[in-house]
Amino acid sequence: MPVGTTALQFYQGEDIAPRFTITDARVTDVTGWTATFAIKESAAAPDPPLHSASATVIGSSPTLILEVATKLPLTLAPGAYVYGLRRTNSGFDWQLAQGVLTVIDSVNKDVV
């Protein structure tokens, strides 16, 4: 399965629910797919990730739309991190997307 590599940017303190669109003509059935979205300091950083959440498949084949099922509060310090979106079904453990996630300092973060 091809891996998407989209850079993501969010402001510190936001509740995020990233959405990914993946197209693969070889995918014919997405029934029962499960996926996990995770954020780490680096790809080599040990588990557990800094944040993780289940992702839900809301599209159908061959264009999949995966959305993080619950909003993650982005409490990370400003800076660059890595994220991954991975299918987690037994026998079908596939990386679907990965890239850099940048947390941007927010002017309003300390005001509210």
C-alpha positions as CSV (number, residue, x, y, z in Angstrom):
1,M,0.0,0.0,0.0
2,P,1.4,3.4,-0.9
3,V,2.4,5.7,2.0
4,G,1.2,9.3,2.0
5,T,3.7,11.9,3.3
6,T,1.8,15.0,4.0
7,A,3.2,17.7,6.4
8,L,0.7,18.8,9.1
9,Q,0.6,22.1,11.0
10,F,-1.5,22.9,14.1
11,Y,-1.5,25.6,16.7
12,Q,-0.6,24.6,20.3
13,G,-3.7,24.0,22.4
14,E,-6.0,23.1,19.5
15,D,-8.2,20.0,19.5
16,I,-7.1,18.2,16.3
17,A,-8.9,15.5,14.3
18,P,-6.8,15.1,11.1
19,R,-8.5,13.6,8.0
20,F,-6.6,11.7,5.3
21,T,-7.6,10.8,1.8
22,I,-5.8,7.8,0.3
23,T,-6.4,6.3,-3.2
24,D,-5.3,2.8,-4.1
25,A,-7.0,0.9,-6.9
26,R,-5.9,-2.4,-5.3
27,V,-8.2,-1.8,-2.3
28,T,-11.5,-3.4,-3.0
29,D,-13.1,-3.7,0.4
30,V,-12.6,-1.6,3.6
31,T,-15.1,-3.4,5.7
32,G,-13.8,-3.8,9.2
33,W,-10.6,-1.8,8.8
34,T,-9.1,-0.3,11.9
35,A,-6.3,2.3,12.0
36,T,-4.3,4.2,14.6
37,F,-2.9,7.8,14.4
38,A,0.1,8.4,16.6
39,I,2.5,11.4,17.3
40,K,6.1,10.8,18.5
41,E,9.2,13.0,19.0
42,S,10.9,11.0,16.2
43,A,10.3,7.8,14.3
44,A,12.9,6.1,16.4
45,A,11.4,7.3,19.8
46,P,10.3,4.4,22.0
47,D,6.7,3.6,22.6
48,P,4.3,4.8,23.9
49,P,3.7,7.7,21.5
50,L,3.1,11.2,22.9
51,H,-0.5,11.1,21.6
52,S,-2.5,8.4,19.8
53,A,-6.1,7.8,18.8
54,S,-8.1,5.4,16.7
55,A,-9.0,6.4,13.1
56,T,-12.2,5.6,11.4
57,V,-12.7,4.7,7.8
58,I,-15.4,6.9,6.5
59,G,-14.9,6.5,2.8
60,S,-14.9,3.4,0.5
61,S,-12.5,1.8,-1.9
62,P,-10.5,2.7,-3.9
63,T,-10.5,6.2,-2.3
64,L,-10.3,5.9,1.5
65,I,-11.1,8.7,3.8
66,L,-9.7,8.1,7.3
67,E,-10.4,10.5,10.1
68,V,-9.1,10.4,13.7
69,A,-12.1,9.2,15.6
70,T,-11.6,11.5,18.7
71,K,-10.2,14.9,18.9
72,L,-6.7,15.0,20.4
73,P,-5.8,18.0,22.6
74,L,-2.5,19.2,21.2
75,T,-0.7,19.9,24.5
76,L,2.7,19.4,23.0
77,A,5.3,22.2,23.1
78,P,5.9,24.1,19.9
79,G,8.2,22.3,17.6
80,A,8.5,19.5,15.0
81,Y,7.3,16.0,15.7
82,V,6.4,13.0,13.5
83,Y,3.1,11.3,13.0
84,G,2.0,8.0,11.5
85,L,-1.4,6.6,10.4
86,R,-1.3,2.8,10.4
87,R,-3.8,0.1,9.6
88,T,-3.8,-2.3,12.5
89,N,-5.9,-5.3,11.5
90,S,-4.2,-8.7,12.2
91,G,-2.4,-9.8,9.0
92,F,-2.8,-6.4,7.4
93,D,-0.5,-4.1,9.4
94,W,0.2,-1.3,6.9
95,Q,1.6,2.2,7.2
96,L,-0.9,4.4,5.4
97,A,0.5,7.9,6.0
98,Q,3.4,9.5,7.8
99,G,5.1,12.9,8.0
100,V,6.2,15.8,10.0
101,L,3.7,17.5,12.4
102,T,4.6,21.0,13.4
103,V,3.1,22.5,16.5
104,I,3.0,26.3,16.2
105,D,3.1,28.6,19.2
106,S,-0.3,30.4,19.6
107,V,-0.6,34.0,20.6
108,N,-4.0,33.1,22.4
109,K,-2.8,30.0,24.1
110,D,-1.8,31.7,27.4
111,V,-4.6,34.2,27.2
112,V,-7.6,31.9,27.5
